[in-house]
Amino acid sequence: MRQLKNDTKLSNQIYHTDSKFGPVRVYQNEDYRWLTFNNDPQLDVTFQGVMSKARPELLYVPIYQSMLLFLLAPVSELRILNLGLGTAAIERALKHIESSRRNLIDTFESVEINPDVISIAKQFFKLPSDHTVHLQCAKQFISQCTHQYDLIYIDIFSGEHHQTFIQSESFWHAINRCIDKSGQVIINLNPKTGQELQTTLVLLRHYFNCIALIEFNEYKNIVLILSNLSLKHITVEAIQASTVMQSIAPNLHSNINTIYHIEAV
């Protein structure tokens, strides 16, 4: 990742636009293509997503690899919602996995507020052509949701900052209404302080009995997996032993620092 930061420079910029939500920039080097919302490449760069040009179906960043840990348990006919499109990493990965597991996905749709991000995902990041993307605010979409999902991804950033509604009771009440009773909600989170994380966990415990918190060795972000069913089967040892995870993310287990479990007694 350090090399990509060094390579985030004007000579490697292949696309830019100043959308109504802020600057959007696409860069590439020989091996990777990536998206940032930074206006000045000389400032500290925050990556919104990275894609291998040779193997676009693979998830490059351990944070996103861990968002596939639902595959540790037998699953089929999944109804999936992704709030926040970014570089369509999850969309590409699941499309590839589905090609060898026919009954894995029933429905899969994404929500993205920025039309420029949708356009870029199609043009530069191989968003599957048959994938449904709703051009809408995630909060508005989920408040009007009439379907239930087995998996809901929440990956909503503007630079390093979350949208404020992530901390709102009304948002989580709507999420709770839209998730199946045996489903999982998976969040990419970047808490700035321990107090912010604690406040978030207290809020989430109002809606979910079980939380798995994943910390990584080289990333500030954490991933939270939420469910009303036990998540204690999600361990570093299980990830390392899983033939599925070894095939799609062989180094994930070594990139995880700790997995904490918070579950109702």
ChimeraX attribute file (.defattr): number of C-alpha atoms within 10 A of each C-alpha:
attribute: neighborCount
match mode: 1-to-1
recipient: residues
	/A:1	12
	/A:2	6
	/A:3	8
	/A:4	17
	/A:5	15
	/A:6	11
	/A:7	16
	/A:8	25
	/A:9	14
	/A:10	13
	/A:11	10
	/A:12	14
	/A:13	18
	/A:14	13
	/A:15	14
	/A:16	17
	/A:17	13
	/A:18	12
	/A:19	13
	/A:20	10
	/A:21	12
	/A:22	13
	/A:23	15
	/A:24	20
	/A:25	23
	/A:26	23
	/A:27	22
	/A:28	22
	/A:29	16
	/A:30	9
	/A:31	10
	/A:32	16
	/A:33	22
	/A:34	22
	/A:35	27
	/A:36	23
	/A:37	24
	/A:38	19
	/A:39	15
	/A:40	13
	/A:41	18
	/A:42	12
	/A:43	10
	/A:44	10
	/A:45	18
	/A:46	15
	/A:47	18
	/A:48	22
	/A:49	20
	/A:50	25
	/A:51	25
	/A:52	17
	/A:53	18
	/A:54	10
	/A:55	11
	/A:56	18
	/A:57	21
	/A:58	22
	/A:59	23
	/A:60	18
	/A:61	17
	/A:62	20
	/A:63	23
	/A:64	21
	/A:65	20
	/A:66	26
	/A:67	19
	/A:68	18
	/A:69	17
	/A:70	16
	/A:71	15
	/A:72	17
	/A:73	10
	/A:74	7
	/A:75	12
	/A:76	14
	/A:77	12
	/A:78	16
	/A:79	20
	/A:80	21
	/A:81	23
	/A:82	23
	/A:83	24
	/A:84	23
	/A:85	27
	/A:86	23
	/A:87	26
	/A:88	25
	/A:89	25
	/A:90	22
	/A:91	19
	/A:92	21
	/A:93	18
	/A:94	17
	/A:95	19
	/A:96	16
	/A:97	16
	/A:98	13
	/A:99	10
	/A:100	9
	/A:101	12
	/A:102	11
	/A:103	12
	/A:104	19
	/A:105	17
	/A:106	11
	/A:107	14
	/A:108	19
	/A:109	16
	/A:110	22
	/A:111	23
	/A:112	21
	/A:113	19
	/A:114	18
	/A:115	15
	/A:116	18
	/A:117	20
	/A:118	22
	/A:119	12
	/A:120	21
	/A:121	19
	/A:122	15
	/A:123	10
	/A:124	19
	/A:125	25
	/A:126	18
	/A:127	23
	/A:128	14
	/A:129	7
	/A:130	6
	/A:131	13
	/A:132	13
	/A:133	19
	/A:134	16
	/A:135	14
	/A:136	17
	/A:137	15
	/A:138	22
	/A:139	20
	/A:140	11
	/A:141	16
	/A:142	22
	/A:143	17
	/A:144	11
	/A:145	13
	/A:146	9
	/A:147	11
	/A:148	18
	/A:149	21
	/A:150	20
	/A:151	23
	/A:152	26
	/A:153	20
	/A:154	21
	/A:155	19
	/A:156	24
	/A:157	16
	/A:158	14
	/A:159	14
	/A:160	16
	/A:161	12
	/A:162	16
	/A:163	12
	/A:164	7
	/A:165	12
	/A:166	15
	/A:167	15
	/A:168	11
	/A:169	14
	/A:170	13
	/A:171	17
	/A:172	21
	/A:173	15
	/A:174	17
	/A:175	20
	/A:176	18
	/A:177	18
	/A:178	22
	/A:179	21
	/A:180	19
	/A:181	15
	/A:182	12
	/A:183	22
	/A:184	25
	/A:185	25
	/A:186	24
	/A:187	21
	/A:188	21
	/A:189	22
	/A:190	17
	/A:191	18
	/A:192	12
	/A:193	9
	/A:194	9
	/A:195	10
	/A:196	12
	/A:197	15
	/A:198	12
	/A:199	13
	/A:200	16
	/A:201	16
	/A:202	10
	/A:203	15
	/A:204	18
	/A:205	17
	/A:206	11
	/A:207	17
	/A:208	21
	/A:209	17
	/A:210	22
	/A:211	26
	/A:212	22
	/A:213	17
	/A:214	22
	/A:215	19
	/A:216	20
	/A:217	11
	/A:218	11
	/A:219	15
	/A:220	12
	/A:221	16
	/A:222	19
	/A:223	23
	/A:224	24
	/A:225	24
	/A:226	26
	/A:227	25
	/A:228	19
	/A:229	16
	/A:230	17
	/A:231	19
	/A:232	14
	/A:233	13
	/A:234	19
	/A:235	20
	/A:236	18
	/A:237	10
	/A:238	14
	/A:239	23
	/A:240	17
	/A:241	13
	/A:242	15
	/A:243	13
	/A:244	16
	/A:245	21
	/A:246	14
	/A:247	10
	/A:248	17
	/A:249	21
	/A:250	15
	/A:251	15
	/A:252	20
	/A:253	21
	/A:254	13
	/A:255	17
	/A:256	20
	/A:257	13
	/A:258	14
	/A:259	17
	/A:260	14
	/A:261	19
	/A:262	16
	/A:263	18
	/A:264	12
	/A:265	5
